[in-house]
Amino acid sequence: MAELSRHDLAVRMAELARAVASPRSVNDILSDVTATVTELVPGADTAGVLLIGDGGKFESLAGTSSLPHELDELQMTLQEGPCMQAALEDVVVRTDDFREESRWPSYSKVAVDMGVLSGLSFKLYTDDRTAGALNLFGFRPKVWDAESETIGTVLAAHAAAALLAGRHSEQLTSALSTRDRIGQAKGIIMERYQIDDVQAFELLRRLSQDSNTKLIDVAQQVIETRG
């Protein structure tokens, strides 16, 4: 890699690291990652992120064109393909020419028909419930090399960091919301029955156990039936 390219890579990595830490949506950060990977990896004509959750539910995110989404849909329909394999199994999945690819014959044939001749996918380390892959596609064959894999691996780490940070933020927001609603329900019960904070929480807890209902759902019912 030329010195300028190394410098560009370092600058872009620093920018992405700052982006992950900034208060932006996960999809915006992933869009930065996919745009950067097409900029820095020669032969990467388009890119996207595939997430696969429990029960085979999937999301196709941050595509630099509509093509990654179409290819993700195809793989989930056929239940084969490089992006699925990277998300669920291998760390790096590389295809130099889909015309010669035998691992996913049905997918490869359609990909070639769509003008895609090469692919490079990287596993995203997300969490136990969600698998993911950063996926690059090329319209020419034999465009990948060791540098392509190195850059893609680094960018995949940034994508994974963005996903984990976003999920942590969502969990924190949910936890704060839960705490606030339980506090509101306790306040209602304290006022209604002239009892203290501890007694109000104990009443909520007993209602939750006796009705086999989550504590937050019991709290919500109290709030909704206030007055």
Buried (B, 14 or more C-beta within 10 A) or exposed (E): BEEEEEEBBEEBBEEBEEBBEEEBEBBEBBBBBBBBBBBBBBBBBBBBBBBBEEEEEBBBBBBBBEBBBBBBEBBBEBEBBBBBBBBEEBEBBBBBBBEEBEEBEBBBEBBBEBEBBBBBBBBBBBEEEBBBBBBBBBBEBEBBEEBBBEBBBBBBBBBBBBBBBBBEEEEEEEEEEBEEBBBBBBBBBBEEEEBEEEBBBBBBEEBBEEEEBEBBEBBBBBBEEEE
